[in-house]
């Protein structure tokens, strides 16, 4: 359960963009290896696939929120000028 709290949306939002990119890369690699393992062997914890998939989605969502916010700020600054 400690792992979930580390990767909660709140703690992910506190990360820098670089940290988010690294988290996304690590989660994607782990998900890939788990998928391969699921095809060739039995998984010790099948729920780990679901956990990694959701982590990837969370990170991508936070990234897109940041991009949209930056676009809104940029648009607002242009409107003021």
N, CA, C and O atoms as a Tinker XYZ file with bonds, in Angstrom:
   324  protein
     1  N      0.820000   -1.197000    0.000000    73     2
     2  CA     0.000000    0.000000    0.000000    64     1     3
     3  C      0.859000    1.253000    0.000000    63     2     4     5
     4  O      0.414000    2.297000   -0.478000    81     3
     5  N      2.061000    1.181000    0.516000    73     3     6
     6  CA     2.968000    2.306000    0.526000    64     5     7
     7  C      3.308000    2.766000   -0.878000    63     6     8     9
     8  O      3.501000    3.956000   -1.129000    81     7
     9  N      3.378000    1.799000   -1.799000    73     7    10
    10  CA     3.698000    2.128000   -3.183000    64     9    11
    11  C      2.605000    2.994000   -3.805000    63    10    12    13
    12  O      2.900000    3.915000   -4.566000    81    11
    13  N      1.366000    2.707000   -3.490000    73    11    14
    14  CA     0.260000    3.485000   -4.032000    64    13    15
    15  C      0.305000    4.923000   -3.551000    63    14    16    17
    16  O      0.039000    5.845000   -4.322000    81    15
    17  N      0.638000    5.122000   -2.286000    73    15    18
    18  CA     0.663000    6.482000   -1.765000    64    17    19
    19  C      1.801000    7.282000   -2.387000    63    18    20    21
    20  O      1.685000    8.497000   -2.547000    81    19
    21  N      2.915000    6.607000   -2.745000    73    19    22
    22  CA     4.009000    7.293000   -3.415000    64    21    23
    23  C      3.594000    7.752000   -4.807000    63    22    24    25
    24  O      4.059000    8.786000   -5.286000    81    23
    25  N      2.733000    6.999000   -5.447000    73    23    26
    26  CA     2.326000    7.296000   -6.812000    64    25    27
    27  C      0.912000    7.862000   -6.891000    63    26    28    29
    28  O      0.262000    7.776000   -7.933000    81    27
    29  N      0.445000    8.431000   -5.810000    73    27    30
    30  CA    -0.880000    9.030000   -5.838000    64    29    31
    31  C     -0.829000   10.289000   -6.698000    63    30    32    33
    32  O      0.242000   10.846000   -6.940000    81    31
    33  N     -1.969000   10.717000   -7.145000    73    31    34
    34  CA    -2.025000   11.892000   -8.007000    64    33    35
    35  C     -1.431000   13.115000   -7.311000    63    34    36    37
    36  O     -0.768000   13.936000   -7.945000    81    35
    37  N     -1.671000   13.232000   -6.010000    73    35    38
    38  CA    -1.138000   14.379000   -5.272000    64    37    39
    39  C      0.376000   14.399000   -5.254000    63    38    40    41
    40  O      0.986000   15.441000   -5.490000    81    39
    41  N      0.991000   13.258000   -4.976000    73    39    42
    42  CA     2.454000   13.222000   -4.941000    64    41    43
    43  C      3.033000   13.365000   -6.344000    63    42    44    45
    44  O      4.112000   13.934000   -6.506000    81    43
    45  N      2.341000   12.862000   -7.357000    73    43    46
    46  CA     2.814000   13.030000   -8.731000    64    45    47
    47  C      2.743000   14.493000   -9.155000    63    46    48    49
    48  O      3.616000   14.971000   -9.880000    81    47
    49  N      1.719000   15.202000   -8.712000    73    47    50
    50  CA     1.585000   16.618000   -9.071000    64    49    51
    51  C      2.702000   17.462000   -8.466000    63    50    52    53
    52  O      3.053000   18.511000   -9.007000    81    51
    53  N      3.259000   17.008000   -7.346000    73    51    54
    54  CA     4.338000   17.743000   -6.698000    64    53    55
    55  C      5.678000   17.542000   -7.405000    63    54    56    57
    56  O      6.633000   18.273000   -7.143000    81    55
    57  N      5.752000   16.560000   -8.295000    73    55    58
    58  CA     6.997000   16.272000   -9.003000    64    57    59
    59  C      7.254000   17.295000  -10.095000    63    58    60    61
    60  O      6.331000   17.907000  -10.632000    81    59
    61  N      8.540000   17.468000  -10.414000    73    59    62
    62  CA     8.906000   18.335000  -11.530000    64    61    63
    63  C      8.597000   17.601000  -12.839000    63    62    64    65
    64  O      8.307000   16.405000  -12.832000    81    63
    65  N      8.661000   18.314000  -13.944000    73    63    66
    66  CA     8.416000   17.690000  -15.240000    64    65    67
    67  C      9.423000   16.574000  -15.513000    63    66    68    69
    68  O      9.070000   15.528000  -16.057000    81    67
    69  N     10.686000   16.809000  -15.129000    73    67    70
    70  CA    11.722000   15.803000  -15.348000    64    69    71
    71  C     11.441000   14.535000  -14.524000    63    70    72    73
    72  O     11.610000   13.419000  -15.014000    81    71
    73  N     11.013000   14.724000  -13.273000    73    71    74
    74  CA    10.688000   13.581000  -12.427000    64    73    75
    75  C      9.501000   12.806000  -12.993000    63    74    76    77
    76  O      9.475000   11.576000  -12.952000    81    75
    77  N      8.523000   13.536000  -13.520000    73    75    78
    78  CA     7.358000   12.876000  -14.120000    64    77    79
    79  C      7.773000   12.063000  -15.334000    63    78    80    81
    80  O      7.311000   10.936000  -15.515000    81    79
    81  N      8.645000   12.629000  -16.170000    73    79    82
    82  CA     9.108000   11.904000  -17.349000    64    81    83
    83  C      9.833000   10.627000  -16.951000    63    82    84    85
    84  O      9.643000    9.579000  -17.568000    81    83
    85  N     10.665000   10.718000  -15.915000    73    83    86
    86  CA    11.394000    9.543000  -15.448000    64    85    87
    87  C     10.427000    8.501000  -14.889000    63    86    88    89
    88  O     10.583000    7.308000  -15.149000    81    87
    89  N      9.432000    8.945000  -14.124000    73    87    90
    90  CA     8.428000    8.030000  -13.570000    64    89    91
    91  C      7.661000    7.341000  -14.692000    63    90    92    93
    92  O      7.402000    6.140000  -14.627000    81    91
    93  N      7.300000    8.101000  -15.715000    73    91    94
    94  CA     6.581000    7.537000  -16.862000    64    93    95
    95  C      7.442000    6.502000  -17.577000    63    94    96    97
    96  O      6.966000    5.420000  -17.921000    81    95
    97  N      8.698000    6.833000  -17.798000    73    95    98
    98  CA     9.594000    5.907000  -18.486000    64    97    99
    99  C      9.761000    4.611000  -17.696000    63    98   100   101
   100  O      9.692000    3.519000  -18.260000    81    99
   101  N      9.981000    4.738000  -16.387000    73    99   102
   102  CA    10.150000    3.553000  -15.543000    64   101   103
   103  C      8.883000    2.704000  -15.509000    63   102   104   105
   104  O      8.952000    1.477000  -15.579000    81   103
   105  N      7.725000    3.358000  -15.401000    73   103   106
   106  CA     6.455000    2.622000  -15.348000    64   105   107
   107  C      6.185000    1.917000  -16.669000    63   106   108   109
   108  O      5.699000    0.786000  -16.685000    81   107
   109  N      6.499000    2.586000  -17.782000    73   107   110
   110  CA     6.279000    1.979000  -19.095000    64   109   111
   111  C      7.190000    0.769000  -19.287000    63   110   112   113
   112  O      6.763000   -0.253000  -19.825000    81   111
   113  N      8.439000    0.883000  -18.849000    73   111   114
   114  CA     9.362000   -0.251000  -18.960000    64   113   115
   115  C      8.895000   -1.421000  -18.095000    63   114   116   117
   116  O      8.912000   -2.575000  -18.526000    81   115
   117  N      8.481000   -1.106000  -16.880000    73   115   118
   118  CA     8.017000   -2.161000  -15.973000    64   117   119
   119  C      6.758000   -2.825000  -16.533000    63   118   120   121
   120  O      6.612000   -4.045000  -16.461000    81   119
   121  N      5.849000   -2.019000  -17.091000    73   119   122
   122  CA     4.625000   -2.544000  -17.680000    64   121   123
   123  C      4.950000   -3.468000  -18.850000    63   122   124   125
   124  O      4.350000   -4.532000  -19.002000    81   123
   125  N      5.911000   -3.044000  -19.675000    73   123   126
   126  CA     6.322000   -3.865000  -20.822000    64   125   127
   127  C      6.850000   -5.219000  -20.350000    63   126   128   129
   128  O      6.461000   -6.263000  -20.873000    81   127
   129  N      7.732000   -5.192000  -19.364000    73   127   130
   130  CA     8.300000   -6.439000  -18.862000    64   129   131
   131  C      7.236000   -7.325000  -18.207000    63   130   132   133
   132  O      7.276000   -8.550000  -18.328000    81   131
   133  N      6.308000   -6.706000  -17.528000    73   131   134
   134  CA     5.220000   -7.482000  -16.922000    64   133   135
   135  C      4.348000   -8.133000  -17.995000    63   134   136   137
   136  O      3.912000   -9.274000  -17.838000    81   135
   137  N      4.096000   -7.410000  -19.075000    73   135   138
   138  CA     3.286000   -7.978000  -20.167000    64   137   139
   139  C      3.993000   -9.160000  -20.809000    63   138   140   141
   140  O      3.377000  -10.184000  -21.106000    81   139
   141  N      5.302000   -9.002000  -21.020000    73   139   142
   142  CA     6.080000  -10.115000  -21.586000    64   141   143
   143  C      6.031000  -11.310000  -20.634000    63   142   144   145
   144  O      5.811000  -12.444000  -21.058000    81   143
   145  N      6.237000  -11.045000  -19.354000    73   143   146
   146  CA     6.219000  -12.113000  -18.350000    64   145   147
   147  C      4.846000  -12.773000  -18.295000    63   146   148   149
   148  O      4.745000  -13.988000  -18.119000    81   147
   149  N      3.797000  -11.984000  -18.446000    73   147   150
   150  CA     2.441000  -12.531000  -18.401000    64   149   151
   151  C      2.196000  -13.474000  -19.581000    63   150   152   153
   152  O      1.445000  -14.442000  -19.458000    81   151
   153  N      2.828000  -13.191000  -20.720000    73   151   154
   154  CA     2.656000  -14.046000  -21.892000    64   153   155
   155  C      3.471000  -15.331000  -21.800000    63   154   156   157
   156  O      3.063000  -16.372000  -22.316000    81   155
   157  N      4.624000  -15.251000  -21.141000    73   155   158
   158  CA     5.514000  -16.414000  -21.107000    64   157   159
   159  C      5.398000  -17.237000  -19.837000    63   158   160   161
   160  O      5.519000  -18.461000  -19.877000    81   159
   161  N      5.164000  -16.578000  -18.716000    73   159   162
   162  CA     5.090000  -17.254000  -17.423000    64   161   163
   163  C      3.834000  -16.815000  -16.694000    63   162   164   165
   164  O      2.986000  -16.091000  -17.216000    81   163
   165  N      3.763000  -17.283000  -15.484000    73   163   166
   166  CA     2.712000  -16.787000  -14.598000    64   165   167
   167  C      3.253000  -15.599000  -13.834000    63   166   168   169
   168  O      4.418000  -15.570000  -13.439000    81   167
   169  N      2.391000  -14.620000  -13.632000    73   167   170
   170  CA     2.783000  -13.461000  -12.837000    64   169   171
   171  C      2.572000  -13.752000  -11.362000    63   170   172   173
   172  O      1.589000  -14.385000  -10.975000    81   171
   173  N      3.497000  -13.287000  -10.550000    73   171   174
   174  CA     3.332000  -13.432000   -9.099000    64   173   175
   175  C      2.173000  -12.568000   -8.620000    63   174   176   177
   176  O      1.390000  -12.969000   -7.759000    81   175
   177  N      2.085000  -11.374000   -9.197000    73   175   178
   178  CA     1.022000  -10.437000   -8.799000    64   177   179
   179  C      0.386000   -9.845000  -10.057000    63   178   180   181
   180  O      0.834000   -8.807000  -10.545000    81   179
   181  N     -0.648000  -10.491000  -10.583000    73   179   182
   182  CA    -1.300000   -9.978000  -11.795000    64   181   183
   183  C     -1.845000   -8.555000  -11.631000    63   182   184   185
   184  O     -1.994000   -7.825000  -12.610000    81   183
   185  N     -2.136000   -8.176000  -10.402000    73   183   186
   186  CA    -2.658000   -6.828000  -10.170000    64   185   187
   187  C     -1.607000   -5.758000  -10.455000    63   186   188   189
   188  O     -1.947000   -4.585000  -10.609000    81   187
   189  N     -0.347000   -6.147000  -10.525000    73   187   190
   190  CA     0.720000   -5.188000  -10.822000    64   189   191
   191  C      0.569000   -4.610000  -12.233000    63   190   192   193
   192  O      0.914000   -3.452000  -12.467000    81   191
   193  N      0.059000   -5.406000  -13.165000    73   191   194
   194  CA    -0.212000   -4.898000  -14.517000    64   193   195
   195  C     -1.191000   -3.725000  -14.457000    63   194   196   197
   196  O     -0.962000   -2.678000  -15.061000    81   195
   197  N     -2.256000   -3.917000  -13.737000    73   195   198
   198  CA    -3.285000   -2.894000  -13.592000    64   197   199
   199  C     -2.707000   -1.656000  -12.906000    63   198   200   201
   200  O     -2.983000   -0.528000  -13.313000    81   199
   201  N     -1.910000   -1.871000  -11.871000    73   199   202
   202  CA    -1.315000   -0.765000  -11.114000    64   201   203
   203  C     -0.396000    0.080000  -12.011000    63   202   204   205
   204  O     -0.432000    1.310000  -11.970000    81   203
   205  N      0.420000   -0.595000  -12.814000    73   203   206
   206  CA     1.341000    0.132000  -13.697000    64   205   207
   207  C      0.583000    0.867000  -14.801000    63   206   208   209
   208  O      0.932000    1.992000  -15.157000    81   207
   209  N     -0.449000    0.231000  -15.337000    73   207   210
   210  CA    -1.249000    0.866000  -16.383000    64   209   211
   211  C     -1.908000    2.138000  -15.846000    63   210   212   213
   212  O     -1.954000    3.158000  -16.534000    81   211
   213  N     -2.412000    2.071000  -14.630000    73   211   214
   214  CA    -3.053000    3.241000  -14.024000    64   213   215
   215  C     -2.038000    4.331000  -13.693000    63   214   216   217
   216  O     -2.339000    5.518000  -13.817000    81   215
   217  N     -0.836000    3.932000  -13.270000    73   215   218
   218  CA     0.216000    4.908000  -12.999000    64   217   219
   219  C      0.588000    5.655000  -14.276000    63   218   220   221
   220  O      0.749000    6.876000  -14.265000    81   219
   221  N      0.722000    4.923000  -15.364000    73   219   222
   222  CA     1.037000    5.552000  -16.654000    64   221   223
   223  C     -0.058000    6.538000  -17.028000    63   222   224   225
   224  O      0.238000    7.650000  -17.466000    81   223
   225  N     -1.300000    6.155000  -16.866000    73   223   226
   226  CA    -2.423000    7.041000  -17.185000    64   225   227
   227  C     -2.411000    8.282000  -16.302000    63   226   228   229
   228  O     -2.659000    9.389000  -16.781000    81   227
   229  N     -2.124000    8.102000  -15.010000    73   227   230
   230  CA    -2.064000    9.230000  -14.085000    64   229   231
   231  C     -0.991000   10.233000  -14.491000    63   230   232   233
   232  O     -1.234000   11.439000  -14.513000    81   231
   233  N      0.194000    9.726000  -14.812000    73   231   234
   234  CA     1.303000   10.602000  -15.194000    64   233   235
   235  C      0.965000   11.347000  -16.480000    63   234   236   237
   236  O      1.208000   12.549000  -16.582000    81   235
   237  N      0.408000   10.643000  -17.460000    73   235   238
   238  CA     0.043000   11.289000  -18.726000    64   237   239
   239  C     -1.035000   12.344000  -18.517000    63   238   240   241
   240  O     -1.002000   13.395000  -19.156000    81   239
   241  N     -1.983000   12.077000  -17.637000    73   239   242
   242  CA    -3.037000   13.044000  -17.342000    64   241   243
   243  C     -2.455000   14.305000  -16.714000    63   242   244   245
   244  O     -2.810000   15.417000  -17.105000    81   243
   245  N     -1.575000   14.136000  -15.754000    73   243   246
   246  CA    -0.960000   15.293000  -15.087000    64   245   247
   247  C     -0.134000   16.092000  -16.085000    63   246   248   249
   248  O     -0.139000   17.322000  -16.057000    81   247
   249  N      0.574000   15.395000  -16.966000    73   247   250
   250  CA     1.365000   16.095000  -17.985000    64   249   251
   251  C      0.459000   16.919000  -18.907000    63   250   252   253
   252  O      0.760000   18.074000  -19.208000    81   251
   253  N     -0.637000   16.325000  -19.347000    73   251   254
   254  CA    -1.530000   17.055000  -20.245000    64   253   255
   255  C     -2.200000   18.231000  -19.530000    63   254   256   257
   256  O     -2.454000   19.267000  -20.144000    81   255
   257  N     -2.484000   18.074000  -18.235000    73   255   258
   258  CA    -3.043000   19.194000  -17.465000    64   257   259
   259  C     -2.062000   20.359000  -17.431000    63   258   260   261
   260  O     -2.457000   21.517000  -17.575000    81   259
   261  N     -0.786000   20.050000  -17.242000    73   259   262
   262  CA     0.244000   21.096000  -17.202000    64   261   263
   263  C      0.383000   21.784000  -18.550000    63   262   264   265
   264  O      0.535000   23.004000  -18.614000    81   263
   265  N      0.331000   21.013000  -19.624000    73   263   266
   266  CA     0.436000   21.586000  -20.968000    64   265   267
   267  C     -0.747000   22.509000  -21.231000    63   266   268   269
   268  O     -0.571000   23.617000  -21.738000    81   267
   269  N     -1.942000   22.062000  -20.891000    73   267   270
   270  CA    -3.139000   22.882000  -21.109000    64   269   271
   271  C     -3.098000   24.146000  -20.275000    63   270   272   273
   272  O     -3.493000   25.213000  -20.743000    81   271
   273  N     -2.622000   24.037000  -19.042000    73   271   274
   274  CA    -2.522000   25.219000  -18.172000    64   273   275
   275  C     -1.538000   26.225000  -18.759000    63   274   276   277
   276  O     -1.806000   27.427000  -18.764000    81   275
   277  N     -0.405000   25.741000  -19.251000    73   275   278
   278  CA     0.591000   26.628000  -19.857000    64   277   279
   279  C      0.019000   27.317000  -21.095000    63   278   280   281
   280  O      0.290000   28.494000  -21.335000    81   279
   281  N     -0.765000   26.591000  -21.873000    73   279   282
   282  CA    -1.389000   27.183000  -23.061000    64   281   283
   283  C     -2.400000   28.255000  -22.665000    63   282   284   285
   284  O     -2.490000   29.297000  -23.313000    81   283
   285  N     -3.167000   27.997000  -21.593000    73   283   286
   286  CA    -4.135000   28.999000  -21.137000    64   285   287
   287  C     -3.428000   30.257000  -20.657000    63   286   288   289
   288  O     -3.874000   31.368000  -20.942000    81   287
   289  N     -2.326000   30.089000  -19.929000    73   287   290
   290  CA    -1.570000   31.237000  -19.426000    64   289   291
   291  C     -1.014000   32.033000  -20.594000    63   290   292   293
   292  O     -1.089000   33.261000  -20.613000    81   291
   293  N     -0.457000   31.326000  -21.564000    73   291   294
   294  CA     0.112000   31.987000  -22.744000    64   293   295
   295  C     -0.970000   32.749000  -23.505000    63   294   296   297
   296  O     -0.751000   33.870000  -23.965000    81   295
   297  N     -2.137000   32.127000  -23.630000    73   295   298
   298  CA    -3.253000   32.754000  -24.337000    64   297   299
   299  C     -3.728000   34.000000  -23.591000    63   298   300   301
   300  O     -4.033000   35.021000  -24.208000    81   299
   301  N     -3.789000   33.911000  -22.267000    73   299   302
   302  CA    -4.211000   35.052000  -21.454000    64   301   303
   303  C     -3.212000   36.194000  -21.551000    63   302   304   305
   304  O     -3.603000   37.361000  -21.577000    81   303
   305  N     -1.935000   35.870000  -21.604000    73   303   306
   306  CA    -0.905000   36.915000  -21.736000    64   305   307
   307  C     -1.012000   37.606000  -23.082000    63   306   308   309
   308  O     -0.833000   38.821000  -23.174000    81   307
   309  N     -1.303000   36.845000  -24.125000    73   307   310
   310  CA    -1.471000   37.456000  -25.457000    64   309   311
   311  C     -2.695000   38.357000  -25.488000    63   310   312   313
   312  O     -2.689000   39.398000  -26.145000    81   311
   313  N     -3.740000   37.962000  -24.782000    73   311   314
   314  CA    -4.971000   38.752000  -24.767000    64   313   315
   315  C     -4.750000   40.084000  -24.054000    63   314   316   317
   316  O     -5.369000   41.088000  -24.405000    81   315
   317  N     -3.864000   40.095000  -23.048000    73   315   318
   318  CA    -3.585000   41.324000  -22.298000    64   317   319
   319  C     -2.763000   42.302000  -23.120000    63   318   320   321
   320  O     -2.884000   43.512000  -22.932000    81   319
   321  N     -1.921000   41.800000  -24.035000    73   319   322
   322  CA    -1.046000   42.697000  -24.793000    64   321   323
   323  C     -1.731000   43.364000  -25.934000    63   322   324
   324  O     -1.111000   44.145000  -26.656000    81   323
